[in-house]
């Protein structure tokens, strides 16, 4: 135990020191420096930060728990995010950078009105402070408790161990977000991303060694010949994520999280140019295609090693780590987990403070603040928000289902109407802010009534998908009576950044989507999830199609948007 604790403290301290070295000379006295990292983030930093912001113990514990209990169909909540990420890189990011946005709700004011922007800002804060951040703290506390055996060592009850651990994680995470700004968060994310990938990959490696009595190949043979149905990613009607949900509510949630979510997109808004932002987004997309190795395979290995019947199922991943990981590496792994928890916590905390200070504060207080005064105020607000989330986090232990699906169900109040408003705002020019706000209110009432009051026996993902269609149609109908002057999109580069597209953006996007299709084919009855499947044939077909994509979509010598803009000026 002493060795585990020592290695954990050394790795964590090293990350903090390197992050401080990389950011100690940064100018944090301006809004752009504090909230957008001075608009100087590279593609690697953006990609790593996006990945680590989204990847936390909620996924490592929650998704693996579902894979332990069921099959791989839960990947519907992870890998299809490749599609909205490609959409973000190709279509949305140029718009965001051209308009010089600091927060995503600024879009709603431009397209609808000030009141709609304020409501959207409030929804984002509710989503961050009541769902995302508390979940990261709670699942992180579970991991620490089970791996370090805090209950036994300190003679605590389970509830006490969770509360104390939540507070400890929250305090450390708040220090990054409050005192370092976005740049410190992004740099520490990049370092922690490398550590997390190494640590998370070690879990299935040592689990296979354990299962195969020292032989990885024997371990692979066991999991590919026994209970192969658990590999299946094509969910049936009895699974928590039936395959049609991918094309309904889940995809709407993905578009919310990866194209309109402030905590994710804020990294792209801090890009030094459009090409860097696009590279970062697609780096994140490529990594997300590999997530089943660390988010699902350990769950399957837990089933084989720990057996059925664990209760709660959320303990399956930390118990597996405790059982198969050598003591000398457990501290390294828990440091990796700690980095993932901190990333989600401090990223969303930084974004919540950004939204509050840049969107809500000007309406709440008419006082004019300098950049320095605004940053001091942001730090105070971040402190209050951190305390609130540390109070809410432990309350999640009273949930009865797996934590991952609980949080997705509650998120339906927020993410569906935001994407609906975005869709209408992008592709319609006359629907007014009043029509948008009425549709938003109706959505909240309907979602609460269907899921909780009447407890309709329909998968909540179908409810979210259906309500998204309803929200859009309802807004368009209201828009026939509640119109505004046609919205005129900005064509001036207010962000003052180079808007030249990355020349490999198209071929990379098509390749990633093809990879997504191939992954689903591999994790299906025609691939590895059936004794009659042929996974090698799937891989061979994918290789041929990938070669065709590289030939057809190879970059051509076309003038970029930036070059055309310069030509028009002359």
C-alpha positions in Angstrom: 0.0 0.0 0.0 2.8 2.4 0.8 4.3 1.8 -2.7 0.9 2.4 -4.3 0.4 5.7 -2.4 4.0 6.8 -3.1 3.9 6.2 -6.9 0.5 7.9 -7.0 1.7 11.0 -5.2 4.9 11.2 -7.4 3.1 11.0 -10.7 0.4 13.5 -9.6 3.0 15.9 -8.3 5.1 15.6 -11.5 2.0 16.4 -13.7 1.3 19.5 -11.6 4.9 20.7 -11.8 5.2 20.3 -15.5 1.9 22.0 -16.0 3.1 24.9 -13.9 6.4 25.2 -15.9 4.5 25.3 -19.2 2.0 28.0 -18.0 3.9 30.1 -15.4 4.7 32.9 -17.9 1.3 33.0 -19.6 -0.7 36.2 -19.4 -3.8 35.5 -17.4 -4.7 39.1 -16.9 -7.0 39.3 -20.0 -10.2 37.6 -20.7 -8.8 36.0 -23.8 -5.8 34.7 -21.9 -7.8 33.3 -19.0 -10.9 32.0 -20.8 -9.5 31.0 -24.2 -5.8 30.3 -23.5 -4.8 33.4 -25.5 -6.2 31.7 -28.6 -2.9 29.8 -29.0 -3.7 26.1 -28.5 -2.2 23.6 -31.0 -3.9 20.6 -32.5 -2.3 18.1 -30.2 -3.3 20.0 -27.1 -6.8 20.5 -28.3 -7.3 16.9 -29.2 -5.9 15.5 -25.9 -7.8 18.0 -23.9 -11.1 17.2 -25.7 -10.5 13.5 -25.1 -9.6 13.8 -21.4 -12.5 16.3 -20.7 -15.0 13.7 -22.0 -13.2 10.6 -20.6 -13.6 10.3 -16.9 -14.4 7.7 -14.3 -18.0 8.1 -15.3 -17.1 6.2 -18.5 -14.2 4.0 -17.2 -16.5 2.8 -14.4 -20.0 3.3 -15.8 -19.5 1.9 -19.4 -17.4 -1.0 -18.2 -20.1 -1.8 -15.7 -22.7 -2.1 -18.4 -20.4 -4.2 -20.5 -19.8 -6.5 -17.5 -23.6 -6.9 -17.1 -24.7 -7.0 -20.7 -22.7 -6.7 -24.0 -20.8 -4.1 -26.1 -24.0 -2.3 -27.3 -23.2 0.5 -24.8 -20.6 1.7 -27.3 -23.5 3.5 -28.9 -22.8 6.2 -26.3 -19.1 6.6 -27.2 -17.7 5.7 -30.7 -20.5 7.2 -32.9 -19.3 10.6 -31.7 -17.0 10.4 -34.7 -19.9 11.7 -36.8 -20.6 14.9 -34.9 -16.9 15.6 -34.5 -16.4 15.5 -38.2 -19.4 17.8 -38.5 -17.8 20.2 -36.0 -14.5 20.2 -37.8 -16.0 20.7 -41.3 -19.0 23.0 -40.7 -19.3 24.4 -37.2 -15.8 25.4 -36.2 -15.3 27.8 -39.1 -18.5 29.5 -38.0 -17.5 29.7 -34.4 -14.0 31.1 -35.2 -15.3 33.5 -37.8 -17.7 35.0 -35.3 -15.0 35.2 -32.5 -17.2 33.4 -30.0 -16.0 33.0 -26.4 -19.1 31.0 -25.3 -21.5 28.9 -27.3 -24.6 30.7 -26.0 -23.4 33.8 -28.0 -24.7 32.0 -31.0 -28.2 32.0 -29.6 -28.2 35.8 -29.1 -26.9 36.3 -32.7 -29.6 34.0 -34.1 -32.5 34.5 -31.7 -32.2 37.2 -29.0 -30.7 38.1 -25.7 -33.3 36.3 -23.6 -32.8 33.0 -25.4 -29.0 33.3 -24.9 -29.5 33.7 -21.1 -31.9 30.7 -20.9 -29.4 28.6 -22.8 -26.6 29.7 -20.5 -28.7 28.7 -17.5 -29.3 25.3 -19.0 -25.6 24.7 -19.5 -24.9 25.7 -15.9 -27.6 23.3 -14.7 -26.1 20.5 -16.8 -22.6 21.1 -15.6 -23.3 21.8 -11.9 -26.0 19.2 -11.2 -25.0 16.4 -13.6 -21.6 16.3 -15.2 -19.3 17.6 -12.4 -20.9 15.8 -9.5 -20.9 12.5 -11.5 -17.1 12.9 -12.2 -16.5 13.5 -8.5 -18.7 10.6 -7.3 -17.3 8.0 -9.8 -13.8 9.1 -9.0 -14.5 8.6 -5.3 -15.7 5.0 -6.0 -12.5 4.2 -7.8 -10.3 5.6 -5.1 -12.3 3.9 -2.4 -12.2 0.5 -4.0 -8.6 0.6 -5.1 -7.1 2.1 -1.9 -9.6 0.2 0.4 -10.2 3.5 2.3 -13.0 2.0 4.3 -10.8 -0.6 5.8 -7.7 1.5 6.3 -9.4 4.4 8.0 -12.3 2.6 9.5 -14.9 4.5 7.6 -18.3 3.7 6.4 -18.9 3.6 2.6 -20.7 6.9 2.7 -18.0 8.6 4.8 -15.3 7.4 2.4 -17.2 8.7 -0.6 -17.8 12.1 1.0 -14.2 12.6 2.1 -12.8 11.5 -1.3 -15.2 13.8 -3.2 -14.0 16.7 -1.1 -10.3 15.9 -1.7 -10.7 15.5 -5.5 -12.8 18.7 -5.7 -10.3 20.8 -3.8 -7.3 19.7 -6.0 -9.3 20.1 -9.3 -10.6 23.5 -8.3 -7.0 24.8 -7.9 -6.2 24.0 -11.5 -9.4 25.6 -12.9 -9.4 28.7 -10.6 -5.8 29.7 -10.7 -4.6 28.5 -14.0 -7.4 29.2 -16.5 -8.0 27.3 -19.7 -4.3 27.0 -20.6 -3.4 25.2 -17.4 -6.4 22.9 -17.8 -5.5 22.1 -21.4 -1.8 21.5 -20.7 -2.4 19.3 -17.7 -5.0 17.4 -19.8 -2.4 16.7 -22.5 0.0 15.2 -20.0 -2.7 13.3 -18.2 -4.1 11.9 -21.5 -0.8 10.2 -22.2 -0.7 8.7 -18.7 -4.3 7.7 -18.8 -3.9 5.9 -22.2 -0.9 3.9 -20.8 -2.6 3.1 -17.5 -6.0 2.2 -19.0 -4.3 -0.1 -21.6 -2.4 -1.9 -18.8 -5.7 -3.0 -17.2 -6.9 -5.4 -20.1 -3.3 -6.5 -20.6 -2.8 -7.7 -17.0 -6.4 -9.0 -16.9 -5.7 -11.2 -19.9 -2.5 -12.4 -18.3 -4.5 -13.2 -15.1 -7.3 -15.0 -17.0 -4.8 -17.0 -19.2 -2.6 -18.0 -16.2 0.3 -15.9 -17.5 -0.5 -16.1 -21.2 -2.2 -13.2 -23.1 -2.9 -15.5 -26.0 -4.7 -18.0 -23.8 -6.7 -15.2 -22.2 -7.7 -13.9 -25.6 -8.7 -17.5 -26.6 -11.0 -17.7 -23.6 -12.9 -14.4 -24.2 -13.2 -15.1 -28.0 -14.6 -18.6 -27.6 -16.7 -18.3 -24.5 -19.8 -16.1 -24.2 -18.9 -14.5 -27.5 -22.4 -12.9 -27.6 -21.1 -10.4 -25.1 -18.9 -8.9 -27.8 -22.0 -7.9 -29.8 -22.4 -4.1 -30.3 -25.7 -4.4 -32.2 -28.1 -4.1 -29.2 -31.3 -6.0 -29.2 -34.7 -4.8 -27.8 -33.7 -6.3 -24.4 -30.5 -4.3 -24.1 -30.2 -0.9 -22.5 -29.1 0.5 -25.9 -31.0 -1.2 -28.8 -29.4 -0.5 -32.1 -32.1 1.9 -33.4 -31.3 4.2 -30.5 -28.0 5.1 -32.3 -30.0 6.9 -35.0 -32.5 8.5 -32.6 -31.9 10.0 -29.2 -28.2 9.0 -28.8 -27.1 10.7 -31.9 -28.9 13.9 -30.8 -27.1 13.7 -27.5 -23.7 13.2 -29.3 -24.4 16.3 -31.4 -25.1 18.3 -28.3 -22.1 17.1 -26.4 -19.5 17.4 -29.2 -20.7 20.4 -31.3 -22.5 22.7 -28.9 -21.1 21.8 -25.4 -19.1 24.8 -24.0 -16.6 22.6 -22.1 -15.7 20.6 -25.3 -15.9 23.4 -27.9 -14.1 25.9 -25.7 -10.8 24.1 -26.5 -11.5 24.6 -30.2 -12.3 28.3 -29.7 -8.9 28.7 -28.2 -7.2 27.3 -31.4 -4.4 29.4 -32.9 -6.0 28.9 -36.3 -8.8 26.9 -38.0 -6.4 24.1 -39.2 -5.1 23.5 -35.7 -8.7 23.3 -34.4 -9.6 20.8 -37.1 -6.6 18.7 -36.5 -7.3 18.6 -32.8 -10.9 17.6 -33.3 -10.0 14.7 -35.7 -7.2 13.5 -33.3 -9.9 13.3 -30.7 -12.2 11.4 -33.1 -9.5 8.9 -34.0 -8.8 8.2 -30.3 -12.6 7.7 -29.6 -12.7 4.9 -32.2 -10.3 2.9 -29.9 -12.4 3.4 -26.8 -13.8 -0.1 -26.7 -10.3 -1.4 -25.7 -10.4 0.6 -22.4 -14.2 1.2 -21.9 -15.7 -2.2 -22.8 -13.0 -4.9 -22.9 -12.2 -4.6 -19.1 -16.0 -5.0 -18.4 -16.0 -8.3 -20.4 -12.8 -9.4 -18.6 -14.5 -8.6 -15.3 -17.3 -10.9 -16.2 -14.9 -13.8 -16.9 -12.6 -13.1 -13.8 -15.0 -11.9 -11.1 -18.1 -13.8 -12.2 -21.7 -12.7 -12.4 -23.8 -11.0 -9.7 -21.7 -8.1 -8.5 -23.8 -5.5 -6.8 -23.5 -2.6 -7.5 -22.2 -3.3 -10.9 -20.3 0.0 -10.8 -17.7 -1.7 -8.6 -16.7 -4.2 -11.4 -13.9 -2.0 -12.9 -12.1 -0.9 -9.7 -12.4 -4.5 -8.3 -10.8 -5.8 -11.5 -7.9 -3.3 -11.2 -7.4 -4.2 -7.6 -7.3 -7.9 -8.5 -5.1 -8.0 -11.6 -2.9 -4.9 -11.5 0.5 -5.4 -9.8 0.9 -3.3 -6.7 3.8 -1.4 -8.1 1.6 -0.1 -11.0 -1.6 0.5 -9.0 -0.3 3.9 -7.9 0.5 4.9 -11.5 -2.9 3.8 -12.6 -4.8 5.6 -9.9 -2.8 8.7 -10.9 -4.0 8.3 -14.4 -7.6 8.0 -13.1 -7.0 11.0 -10.9 -5.9 13.0 -14.0 -9.1 12.0 -15.9 -11.3 13.0 -12.9 -9.5 16.3 -12.6 -9.7 17.0 -16.3 -13.5 16.6 -16.4 -13.9 18.5 -13.1 -11.7 21.5 -13.9 -12.7 21.7 -17.5 -16.4 21.9 -16.8 -15.8 24.2 -13.8 -13.7 26.6 -16.0 -16.5 26.5 -18.7 -19.2 27.1 -16.2 -17.4 30.1 -14.8 -16.8 31.3 -18.4 -20.5 31.1 -19.2 -21.5 32.8 -16.0 -19.1 35.7 -16.4 -19.4 36.3 -20.1 -23.1 35.5 -20.6 -25.1 35.9 -17.3 -23.1 38.4 -15.3 -23.7 41.4 -17.7 -27.4 40.9 -17.4 -27.3 40.4 -13.6 -25.0 43.3 -12.9 -24.7 46.5 -14.9 -21.3 47.3 -13.3 -18.5 47.7 -15.8 -15.5 45.5 -14.9 -12.0 45.5 -16.3 -10.5 42.2 -17.4 -8.6 41.9 -14.2 -11.7 42.5 -12.1 -13.6 40.0 -14.2 -11.0 37.3 -13.7 -11.0 37.9 -9.9 -14.8 37.6 -10.0 -14.5 34.4 -12.1 -12.3 32.8 -9.5 -14.8 33.6 -6.7 -17.6 32.2 -8.8 -15.6 29.0 -9.5 -15.0 28.5 -5.8 -18.7 28.7 -5.0 -19.5 26.3 -7.9 -16.9 23.8 -6.8 -18.4 23.8 -3.3 -21.9 23.2 -4.7 -20.8 20.2 -6.8 -18.9 18.7 -3.9 -22.1 18.8 -1.9 -24.2 17.2 -4.7 -21.6 14.5 -5.7 -22.0 12.1 -2.8 -25.8 12.2 -3.1 -25.5 10.1 -6.3 -24.7 7.0 -4.2 -28.5 6.8 -3.6 -29.2 6.0 -7.2 -30.4 2.5 -7.9 -29.2 1.9 -11.5 -25.7 2.1 -13.1 -24.5 5.7 -12.7 -23.7 6.1 -16.5 -27.3 5.6 -17.6 -28.8 7.6 -14.7 -26.9 10.7 -15.8 -27.8 10.2 -19.4 -31.5 10.0 -18.5 -31.4 13.3 -16.5 -29.4 15.0 -19.2 -32.4 14.7 -21.5 -33.8 17.8 -19.9 -30.9 19.9 -21.3 -29.2 18.4 -24.3 -32.2 17.7 -26.5 -33.7 21.3 -26.6 -30.2 22.8 -27.0 -29.6 20.7 -30.2 -33.1 21.4 -31.4 -32.5 25.2 -31.1 -29.2 24.9 -32.8 -30.7 22.9 -35.7 -33.5 25.4 -36.2 -31.1 28.3 -35.8 -28.7 27.0 -38.4 -31.1 26.0 -41.1 -34.0 28.4 -40.6 -33.7 32.2 -40.7 -37.0 33.5 -39.4 -38.1 31.5 -36.3 -38.1 34.0 -33.4 -36.6 33.8 -29.9 -40.1 33.7 -28.4 -41.0 30.6 -30.4 -37.7 29.0 -29.3 -38.4 29.7 -25.7 -42.0 28.3 -25.8 -40.7 25.1 -27.4 -38.1 24.8 -24.7 -40.6 25.1 -21.9 -42.9 22.6 -23.5 -40.0 20.1 -23.9 -39.2 20.2 -20.2 -42.8 19.6 -19.2 -43.2 16.7 -21.7 -39.9 15.0 -20.9 -40.6 15.1 -17.2 -44.1 13.8 -17.7 -43.2 11.0 -20.0 -40.1 9.7 -18.2 -41.1 10.3 -14.5 -44.8 11.2 -14.0 -46.3 8.6 -16.3 -43.2 6.3 -16.3 -43.9 5.3 -19.9 -42.3 1.9 -20.7 -40.3 3.1 -23.6 -36.5 3.3 -23.7 -35.7 6.9 -22.6 -33.4 7.3 -25.6 -36.4 6.9 -28.0 -38.2 9.5 -25.9 -35.3 11.9 -26.4 -35.2 11.2 -30.1 -39.0 11.7 -30.5 -38.9 14.9 -28.5 -36.1 16.3 -30.6 -38.3 15.9 -33.7 -41.2 17.3 -31.8 -39.2 20.3 -30.6 -38.0 21.1 -34.2 -41.4 20.7 -35.8 -43.1 22.7 -33.0 -40.6 25.6 -33.3 -41.1 25.7 -37.1 -44.9 25.7 -36.7 -44.7 28.5 -34.0 -42.3 30.3 -36.3 -45.0 30.7 -38.9 -46.8 33.0 -36.4 -43.9 34.3 -34.3 -41.4 35.5 -36.9 -38.3 37.7 -36.8 -36.6 39.6 -39.5 -34.5 37.1 -41.6 -31.2 36.3 -39.9 -28.2 37.4 -41.9 -25.1 35.3 -41.2 -21.8 37.2 -40.4 -19.2 37.0 -43.1 -16.5 39.1 -41.4 -13.7 37.4 -39.6 -14.3 38.8 -36.1 -12.1 36.1 -34.5 -9.0 37.5 -36.3 -7.6 34.0 -36.9 -6.5 32.2 -40.1 -9.6 30.4 -41.5 -7.7 28.2 -43.9 -9.0 24.6 -43.8 -6.6 21.8 -43.0 -5.9 20.3 -46.4 -6.5 16.7 -45.2 -9.8 17.5 -43.5 -12.0 15.7 -46.0 -10.1 12.5 -46.5 -9.5 12.2 -42.7 -13.2 12.7 -42.0 -14.4 10.1 -44.5 -11.7 7.6 -43.3 -12.9 8.0 -39.7 -16.6 7.4 -40.6 -15.5 4.4 -42.6 -13.6 3.2 -39.5 -16.7 3.6 -37.4 -18.7 1.4 -39.8 -15.9 -1.2 -39.8 -15.8 -1.3 -36.0 -19.5 -2.0 -35.7 -19.2 -4.8 -38.3 -16.3 -6.3 -36.4 -18.2 -6.2 -33.1 -21.3 -7.9 -34.6 -22.5 -11.5 -35.4 -20.8 -11.2 -38.8 -17.5 -10.5 -37.0 -16.3 -11.5 -33.6 -19.7 -11.7 -31.7 -20.7 -15.1 -33.2 -19.1 -18.5 -33.6 -20.1 -18.3 -37.3 -18.6 -14.8 -37.8 -15.5 -14.0 -39.8 -13.7 -11.0 -38.2 -10.7 -11.3 -40.5 -12.9 -10.9 -43.6 -14.4 -7.7 -42.0 -10.9 -6.3 -41.6 -9.9 -7.2 -45.1 -12.9 -5.5 -46.6 -12.2 -2.4 -44.5 -8.6 -2.3 -45.7 -9.8 -2.3 -49.4 -12.4 0.4 -48.8 -9.9 2.5 -46.9 -7.5 2.4 -49.8 -10.3 3.5 -52.2 -11.1 6.4 -49.8 -7.5 7.5 -49.8 -7.5 7.6 -53.6 -10.8 9.3 -54.2 -10.6 11.9 -51.4 -6.9 12.7 -51.7 -6.2 16.5 -51.3 -6.3 18.6 -54.4 -4.8 21.9 -55.2 -7.8 24.0 -54.5 -7.9 27.5 -53.2 -8.8 27.6 -49.6 -11.4 29.9 -48.0 -8.6 32.1 -46.6 -6.9 32.4 -50.0 -10.3 33.2 -51.8 -10.9 35.8 -49.2 -7.6 37.4 -49.9 -8.2 37.3 -53.6 -11.6 39.0 -53.2 -9.9 41.8 -51.2 -7.6 42.5 -54.1 
